């Protein structure tokens, strides 16, 4: 859930990830907001958030996030 995503997003040990998938995890808008706010995931190349129950609020947070600046493949299907 969102608490788990928060712990991962704040971990400097995961800085430098290039590919990240939370598809079919149901992390919701709060989890997507944690991804969007992560200072460590700004070099991502691919991001899979299919079936995460992100809602419009999560999508808006992601759209405003610098995390997407380097993403060239994004999956938001079935949200």
C-alpha positions, 0 to 999 in steps of 0.5 A: 500500500501507500505506506510501503511505497512511501518507505521505498520512495524515501530510501536513498538505497533505491536512488538511480532506479531506471525501471519501476513497476507497481502495476496491479498493486492497488497503491491508490492515489496516496501511493502514486503521490509518494512516487511523484514526490520522490527525489530519488526516482527522477532518473526513471526511464519506465514507470508501470502504474497499471491497475493501481487505483490511482484516481484523478488526484494521483494522476494530477500529482504525477503529471506535475512531478519531475519524476516524469521528466526522464520517463520514456515509457509510461503505463497507466492503463486500467485506472 
